[in-house]
Amino acid sequence: NFISKMCESSRVTWEGCSVLLDINDGDRLVFARLSPAAKLKIGNKNCSLQPLIGRAFGTVFQVETAPEGPYLSPTQVNVDLRDKVNDNNAEVRDGQVNVESRDNRALVDNNTAQSLTGEDIETMRRQGARGNEIIEALIANSATFEKKTSFSQEKYRLKKQKKYAPKVLMRRPGSRSICEAYFKKYPSKIGFLRVDTLSLLLSMANVSSNSDVLVVDMVGGLITGSVAERLGGTGFVCNSYFGQTPYSMDIVRIFNLSEEICKRILRSPISDLLSQKESPEQIVQHDDDCNAEIQSNDQISASVTMEEISQSSENGISELGAENTEPAVQEVRKAPKAGEKAQKEMIDSWKENGFSSLIIAAPELDTWTLVRDLLPLLAHSAPFAIYHQYLQPLATCMHNLQLEKMAIGLQISEPWLREYQVLPSRTHPCMQMSAFGGYILSGTKICSS
């Protein structure tokens, strides 16, 4: 246990930990649980993940070929040549700017510029040539490479690198990287929750150490894992749900949370939390009201439950976008289990003292019904933050909260995030971006008669 805790707190990977593999700058995003037997198919090659164990997060690997088969080799991060290229191909020589007159107007793509054949490349591979050596050979045997602009040359080099020397960046799976990965490939599985929206949600709910946070998480466990990660083993996260079937929390397993943090993630039916706050008739009526919303709870859980994550316990690999992995044979040390049912003593303590904050991300349920029944569970002056993909449910909830005088400081926020490409002579906003990040209703609960 001591060794495993040391590994988990370090900056290097260990056997059984989860990693996010970024292949060729986001072309593929793969969640994997490392083991000596786990393999990942990159292109048409099956590569063992053994070399990734014991390496620092952030290491870049390159697919190499050896007589015994392909393998992942750590490599140095090369300076992006695009940083050195201007749109006008300007160079500084002897203190003066020399603007090149080269362009691509005379180039004709008729498949005759490359003199190196496929048989020659296979011969080089059999002789043990590395991917970078094949790329340099392709450049040397190209009749048009020197005639291209510097920017076109870099595009050509990058295209060949992805084919003959794929690179794999090993990232640490945290709340940001996990949210970015799912938002890029499968945003519907996390309720279209963008990373800046997630950050704002945690800040508006004042999630800090020693907090007891009540969470209604129907976005796969992303909110629960993010709150637990920020608490860092202090306080508690209560993942609440209607009915008898808890909502899916599969994403929590990717966070590499320690056993101490996992013990702080508890589950409780909302009916148990409300048992002494309302009469039995009110609880029954409340369940009837929500029945229409959660009658397809199994289907909702199935839609949020990620097949690739559920496979991780079997083959150590889970991928966003494709399923081309080879099962692992060796058993991997299992991650600590999170989400034990809250004991009666803990529930009684929450009822007596109240939760310190409330976070709701349940697009399938009626927002006002949820807030009306869960807000009394908070301590006085406790903040709450509610995420929804659409504006109208939050506007209705905000109006009702004002009428009932249940909260103050109510506001609806629309997060905005725009990435910029910063390169010499071509700094501009990225053309392809998400223009919509949902809405957040926030406020502070007050004591009302």
C-alpha positions in Angstrom: 0.0 0.0 0.0 2.8 2.4 0.8 4.5 1.8 -2.5 1.2 2.2 -4.4 0.5 5.5 -2.6 4.0 6.7 -3.5 3.5 5.9 -7.1 0.0 7.5 -7.2 1.4 10.7 -5.8 4.3 10.9 -8.1 4.6 12.3 -11.6 5.3 8.9 -13.2 3.0 6.1 -14.2 2.6 2.8 -12.5 1.1 -0.6 -13.3 -2.6 -0.3 -13.2 -3.0 3.4 -13.5 -5.1 5.1 -16.2 -3.6 7.4 -18.9 -4.9 9.4 -21.7 -3.0 8.7 -24.9 -3.1 11.5 -27.5 -2.1 10.1 -30.8 -0.9 12.4 -33.5 -2.0 15.7 -31.9 -5.6 14.7 -31.2 -6.3 12.5 -34.3 -7.2 9.7 -31.8 -7.8 9.9 -28.0 -7.5 6.7 -26.0 -8.0 6.0 -22.4 -5.8 3.0 -21.3 -5.1 1.2 -18.0 -1.4 0.2 -18.1 -0.3 -3.3 -17.8 2.6 -5.4 -19.3 0.1 -7.3 -21.4 -2.0 -4.4 -22.6 -1.6 -3.5 -26.3 -2.8 -0.7 -28.5 -3.3 -0.8 -32.2 -1.8 2.3 -33.9 -2.4 2.2 -37.7 -1.8 -1.5 -38.6 0.6 -2.2 -35.8 -0.1 -3.6 -32.3 2.2 -1.9 -29.8 2.7 -3.1 -26.2 2.0 -0.5 -23.5 4.8 -2.0 -21.3 7.3 0.9 -22.1 4.8 3.4 -20.8 5.0 2.1 -17.2 7.3 4.0 -15.0 7.5 7.0 -17.4 6.6 10.6 -16.5 3.3 12.0 -17.6 3.8 14.2 -20.6 6.3 11.9 -22.3 6.1 11.6 -26.1 6.5 8.2 -27.6 7.1 7.3 -31.2 6.2 4.0 -33.0 9.3 2.2 -34.1 9.8 -1.1 -35.9 12.2 -3.8 -34.7 12.7 -7.5 -35.8 10.6 -8.7 -32.9 7.8 -6.3 -33.8 6.7 -2.7 -33.4 7.2 -0.9 -30.1 6.8 2.5 -28.5 10.0 4.4 -27.9 10.3 7.6 -25.9 11.4 10.6 -28.0 12.4 14.2 -27.6 9.7 16.7 -28.4 10.8 18.5 -31.6 10.3 22.2 -31.9 7.3 22.8 -34.2 8.7 24.0 -37.4 5.5 25.9 -38.0 6.7 28.3 -35.3 9.6 29.3 -37.6 7.5 29.8 -40.7 5.8 33.0 -41.7 2.9 33.2 -44.1 5.1 35.3 -46.4 8.1 32.9 -45.9 10.3 35.8 -44.6 13.8 35.1 -43.5 16.2 37.3 -41.6 19.6 37.4 -43.3 22.4 39.7 -42.2 19.8 41.8 -40.3 17.6 42.3 -43.3 14.3 40.6 -44.1 14.4 38.5 -47.2 11.0 37.6 -48.6 11.0 34.4 -50.7 9.2 34.4 -54.0 8.5 30.7 -54.0 5.0 29.4 -54.3 3.2 26.2 -55.3 1.6 27.4 -58.6 4.0 25.3 -60.7 3.6 22.1 -58.8 1.5 19.3 -60.4 0.3 16.4 -58.4 0.7 13.5 -60.9 2.3 11.0 -58.5 5.7 11.2 -60.4 7.6 13.4 -58.0 8.5 10.6 -55.6 11.1 8.2 -56.8 11.1 6.0 -53.6 8.7 3.1 -54.1 6.7 1.1 -51.6 9.1 -1.8 -52.0 12.0 0.4 -51.2 10.3 1.5 -48.0 9.6 -2.0 -46.9 13.2 -2.9 -47.6 14.3 -0.1 -45.3 11.9 -1.3 -42.6 13.3 -4.8 -42.8 16.8 -3.4 -42.4 15.7 -1.7 -39.2 15.3 1.9 -40.4 13.6 4.2 -38.0 10.5 6.2 -38.9 12.5 9.5 -39.0 15.0 7.9 -41.4 12.2 6.9 -43.8 10.8 10.4 -43.7 14.2 11.9 -44.5 14.6 9.4 -47.4 11.2 10.4 -48.8 12.1 14.0 -48.6 15.5 13.4 -50.3 13.8 11.5 -53.2 11.1 14.0 -53.7 11.6 16.1 -56.9 9.3 18.9 -55.8 10.1 19.2 -52.0 12.7 22.0 -52.5 10.3 23.9 -54.8 7.6 24.1 -52.1 7.1 26.9 -49.7 8.4 26.4 -46.1 4.9 26.0 -44.9 4.0 23.4 -47.5 7.3 21.6 -46.7 6.2 21.4 -43.0 2.8 20.1 -44.0 4.4 17.4 -46.1 6.7 16.4 -43.3 3.9 16.3 -40.8 1.8 14.1 -43.1 4.6 11.6 -43.5 5.3 11.6 -39.8 1.8 10.6 -39.0 2.0 7.7 -41.4 5.6 6.4 -40.8 6.4 7.6 -37.3 3.2 8.1 -35.3 3.6 10.0 -32.0 1.8 9.3 -28.8 1.6 11.8 -26.0 0.9 10.3 -22.6 -1.3 12.7 -20.6 -2.4 12.6 -17.0 -6.2 12.0 -16.8 -7.6 14.9 -14.8 -10.8 16.8 -14.8 -9.6 19.1 -17.6 -8.1 16.4 -19.9 -11.0 14.0 -19.5 -13.6 16.8 -20.1 -11.7 18.0 -23.2 -11.3 14.4 -24.6 -15.0 13.6 -24.3 -16.2 17.0 -25.4 -14.1 16.6 -28.6 -15.2 13.1 -29.5 -18.5 12.3 -27.6 -19.9 15.5 -26.1 -23.4 14.0 -25.6 -22.0 11.5 -23.0 -21.1 14.4 -20.7 -24.1 16.5 -21.5 -22.2 18.8 -23.8 -20.3 20.1 -20.7 -17.3 22.2 -22.0 -14.1 22.5 -19.9 -14.6 26.2 -19.1 -18.2 25.5 -18.1 -17.0 22.8 -15.7 -14.4 25.1 -14.2 -17.1 27.8 -13.7 -19.5 25.3 -12.2 -16.9 24.2 -9.5 -16.0 27.8 -8.7 -19.6 29.1 -8.4 -20.3 26.2 -6.0 -17.3 27.2 -3.9 -15.9 23.6 -4.0 -12.9 23.8 -1.5 -11.3 21.7 1.1 -13.4 20.2 3.9 -16.6 20.9 2.0 -19.6 18.5 1.9 -20.9 18.8 -1.6 -24.3 17.4 -2.7 -24.1 16.4 -6.4 -26.8 15.2 -8.8 -24.5 13.9 -11.6 -26.1 12.5 -14.8 -23.1 13.1 -17.0 -21.2 9.9 -16.4 -19.5 10.9 -13.2 -17.5 13.8 -14.5 -18.9 16.2 -11.9 -18.4 13.7 -9.1 -14.8 13.0 -10.1 -13.9 16.6 -10.6 -15.3 17.6 -7.2 -13.5 14.7 -5.5 -10.3 15.7 -7.2 -10.5 19.3 -6.0 -11.4 18.3 -2.4 -8.2 16.2 -2.4 -9.3 13.7 0.3 -11.0 16.2 2.6 -14.7 16.6 3.0 -17.3 14.4 1.2 -19.0 14.1 -2.1 -22.6 12.8 -1.9 -23.7 11.5 -5.3 -27.5 11.5 -5.0 -30.1 9.9 -7.3 -33.8 9.2 -7.6 -35.2 5.7 -7.3 -33.1 2.6 -6.5 -30.7 2.7 -9.4 -27.7 5.0 -9.0 -26.6 7.0 -12.1 -23.5 5.9 -13.9 -20.2 7.0 -12.4 -17.8 5.2 -14.8 -15.7 8.3 -15.5 -14.6 8.5 -11.9 -12.4 5.4 -12.4 -10.3 7.2 -15.0 -9.2 9.9 -12.5 -6.5 7.7 -10.7 -8.0 8.8 -7.4 -6.3 7.4 -4.3 -8.1 5.1 -1.9 -8.4 7.9 0.6 -10.2 10.1 -1.9 -12.4 7.3 -3.1 -13.6 6.8 0.5 -14.8 10.3 0.4 -17.2 9.6 -2.5 -20.5 8.4 -1.2 -23.9 7.6 -2.7 -27.3 8.1 -1.3 -30.9 8.0 -2.7 -32.5 11.4 -2.5 -35.4 9.7 -0.7 -33.1 8.9 2.3 -31.9 12.5 2.4 -35.4 13.8 2.4 -36.9 11.2 4.8 -37.0 13.6 7.8 -37.4 16.8 5.8 -40.7 15.8 4.3 -43.7 13.7 5.2 -43.9 10.2 3.5 -46.9 11.4 1.4 -44.7 14.2 0.0 -41.9 11.9 -0.8 -44.3 9.5 -2.6 -45.8 12.4 -4.5 -42.3 13.7 -5.4 -41.3 10.3 -6.7 -44.5 10.2 -8.8 -43.7 13.6 -10.2 -40.2 12.6 -11.2 -41.2 9.1 -12.5 -41.9 10.5 -15.9 -38.5 12.0 -16.0 -36.6 8.9 -14.8 -38.7 6.0 -16.1 -36.1 5.5 -18.7 -33.3 5.6 -16.2 -31.8 2.4 -17.4 -31.6 3.8 -21.0 -30.2 7.0 -19.7 -27.5 5.2 -17.7 -26.8 3.1 -20.7 -26.3 6.2 -22.9 -24.0 7.7 -20.3 -22.2 4.5 -19.5 -19.2 4.4 -21.9 -18.5 1.1 -23.5 -14.9 1.9 -23.8 -14.6 2.5 -20.0 -16.4 -0.6 -19.1 -14.0 -2.5 -21.3 -11.1 -1.1 -19.4 -11.5 -3.7 -16.6 -11.2 -6.4 -19.2 -8.6 -5.3 -21.7 -7.0 -2.3 -20.2 -7.8 -0.1 -23.1 -10.7 2.3 -23.7 -10.9 4.4 -26.8 -12.9 7.4 -27.9 -14.0 6.8 -31.5 -12.9 3.3 -32.4 -12.5 -0.2 -31.0 -9.3 -1.7 -32.4 -7.5 -2.9 -29.3 -6.1 -6.3 -28.3 -7.3 -7.8 -25.0 -4.8 -8.0 -22.2 -4.1 -11.4 -20.6 -2.5 -10.4 -17.4 -4.6 -9.1 -14.5 -4.1 -5.5 -13.6 -4.2 -4.1 -10.1 -7.7 -2.7 -9.8 -8.4 0.9 -9.0 -9.9 1.7 -5.6 -13.7 1.6 -5.8 -15.6 4.8 -5.3 -19.3 5.3 -4.5 -20.0 3.3 -1.4 -23.5 3.8 0.0 -23.6 6.5 2.7 -24.2 5.2 6.2 -27.0 6.4 8.4 -24.7 8.3 10.7 -23.3 10.3 7.8 -26.8 11.0 6.4 -28.0 12.2 9.9 -24.9 14.5 10.1 -25.8 16.0 6.7 -29.4 16.5 7.7 -28.3 18.3 10.9 -25.6 20.5 9.6 -26.6 20.8 5.9 -24.4 20.5 2.8 -21.9 23.3 2.1 -22.9 23.4 -1.6 -25.0 21.9 -4.3 -24.1 21.1 -7.9 -26.7 19.7 -10.4 -25.9 18.5 -13.9 -29.1 16.5 -14.8 -30.4 17.6 -18.2 -32.9 14.8 -18.3 -34.7 15.8 -15.1 -36.9 18.8 -14.4 -34.6 21.5 -12.9 -37.2 23.3 -10.8 -38.4 20.1 -9.2 -34.9 19.1 -8.3 -33.9 22.5 -6.8 -37.2 22.9 -4.9 -36.6 19.6 -3.0 -32.8 19.7 -2.7 -32.3 23.3 -1.7 -33.6 22.8 1.9 -30.8 20.2 2.4 -28.2 23.0 2.2 -26.8 25.0 5.1 -27.8 28.6 5.3 -25.9 30.9 2.9 -24.6 27.9 1.0 -24.0 28.4 -2.7 -25.4 26.3 -5.5 -24.7 25.9 -9.2 -26.9 24.2 -11.8 -25.8 23.3 -15.3 -28.1 22.8 -18.2 -27.6 22.7 -21.9 -30.5 25.0 -22.6 -31.6 28.3 -21.1 -35.3 27.9 -20.6 -35.3 25.3 -17.8 -32.9 27.5 -15.8 -34.9 30.7 -16.5 -38.0 28.9 -15.2 -36.2 27.7 -12.1 -34.7 31.2 -11.4 -38.2 32.8 -11.7 -39.7 30.3 -9.2 -36.8 30.7 -6.8 -37.5 34.5 -6.8 -41.2 34.0 -6.2 -40.6 31.5 -3.4 -37.8 33.8 -1.9 -35.6 30.7 -1.5 -32.3 32.2 -2.7 -30.5 35.5 -3.4 -27.8 36.5 -5.8 -29.4 34.6 -8.6 -27.7 34.8 -12.0 -27.6 32.9 -15.2 -24.1 32.7 -16.8 -23.2 31.7 -20.4 -19.5 30.7 -20.5 -17.5 31.7 -23.5 -14.2 30.2 -24.6 -12.2 30.9 -27.7 -8.8 29.4 -28.5 -6.3 31.4 -30.5 -3.6 30.1 -32.8 -0.4 32.1 -32.0 2.2 31.8 -34.7 4.4 34.3 -36.4 2.4 36.5 -38.8 -0.7 34.5 -38.4 -2.2 34.9 -35.0 -6.0 34.6 -35.1 -8.9 32.8 -33.4 -9.3 29.1 -34.3 -11.8 28.8 -37.1 -13.3 25.5 -35.9 -14.5 25.9 -32.3 -17.5 25.3 -30.1 -19.7 28.4 -30.0 -22.0 27.0 -27.3 -21.1 25.9 -23.7 -24.5 25.7 -22.0 -25.7 27.8 -19.1 -25.2 27.9 -15.4 -27.7 29.1 -12.8 -26.0 30.1 -9.5 -27.1 31.6 -6.3 -27.0 31.5 -2.5 -29.6 29.7 -0.3 -31.3 31.8 2.4 -33.4 30.9 5.4 -37.0 31.3 4.6 -40.1 30.9 6.7 
